[in-house]
Amino acid sequence: MELNMKKNVRIIVNGLLAAALIAACTSASAEERHRSGSFETSGGRDGTFQQDIKRTPGSKERDTTAQTANGAWNRKVQDNWNRQTGTANRNVVTTAPRRSSRARRVTAIPWM
């Protein structure tokens, strides 16, 4: 059962990442954008999603909610960067249907 749950989490997270990648690759003239739609994984699972994207100079925030047969998944990604110093930060928080949550913080700095 635990292996099945891990597989479901990977499928959903990969679906959310694909939706976020598509949103990042499309050009947007506005600083805020809302997207919604449906998805189906290669494993036959499906659901719907809503995504809000906010961009300002030096930052981007994506808030995504996906509804599946297992419940609602939430993922919030915050990116901040400084071109002059060459640094970047990413904070990611993912919440699963049973309210289990995972957080990750990544910082990139230039080579000296």
N, C-alpha and C positions, 0 to 999 in steps of 0.2 A: 504494500500500500504506500509506503514511504517513497519507494522508487517511482511509482506512478505519479505521485504528487510533484516530485522534482521534475519529472518529464513535462507535466502540465505547466508548471511554472516556466520552464524554458520555452515552451511553445508560445505561451502568452507574451512573455517578455520579448521574444524574437518578433512576434507580430507587432508589438508596440514599437520596437526599434525600427522595424521596416516602415511603419506609418510615419514615425518621426523623421526617418531619412528621406522619405518622399517629400515631406513638408519642407525639410531643409534644402532640398535640391531645387525646388520651384522658386521662382523669383517672386518677391512680394514688395509692392511699393509702399504699403501701409506698415506702420510699426506694430499693429496688432492684427492677428488673424485667427479666425475660428474655423475649424474643420470638423466634419463628422462623416461617418460612413459605416460600412460593414467590412468584415474581413473573414477569410477562411484559411486555415492552415493546411499544410500538406498532409497533416494527420487527420483531416476531416473535421476538426473543431472550427466553430464559427462564433461570431459575436458582432457587436457594434462598438464604435468608439466615438469619443468627442475629444478634441484637442484645441487648446488655446495657446497661441504663441505670441509672446511680447518681445519686441526688440528695441533696444536703445543702443547708442554708441557704447561699445565696450561690454555689452551684456545681451544675453538671450535667455528667456525662460519659457519652458514648455510644460504644460500641465495636461496630462492625458488620462482619461478614464475609459476603460473597456468593460463592457458588460458581456459575460459569457454564461454558459449553463452552470458554471460553478460559482458565479457571483461577480461582484465588481472588483476590478483591479485599478489601482491608481498609481501613476508614476509622475513625479515632478523632477524636472532637470533644470538646474540653474548653471549657466556658463557665464563666466566673467573673464575678460582678458585686458591686458595692457600692452599695446604694441610697442610703446617706447621702452619698457623694461623687458619685454619678451616673456611675460609670465601669463599663466592662465590657470583658472580654477574651475572645477566642475563638481557640483553637489547633486547626487541622485538619491531620491527616496522612492522606494517601491512598496506598496501595500497590497497584500494578497486578500482574497475574499474572506478568509477567516481572521482578518486583521493582523496577520503576522506582517512585520515591516522590516525592510532592509535599507540601510543607508550606506552610501559610499561617497568619499570625498577624494578627488584627485587634484594634485597641484603639479603644474609643469613649469620648470624654470630653465633658462638658457644655460648652455655649457659655458663654463668660464675658461 
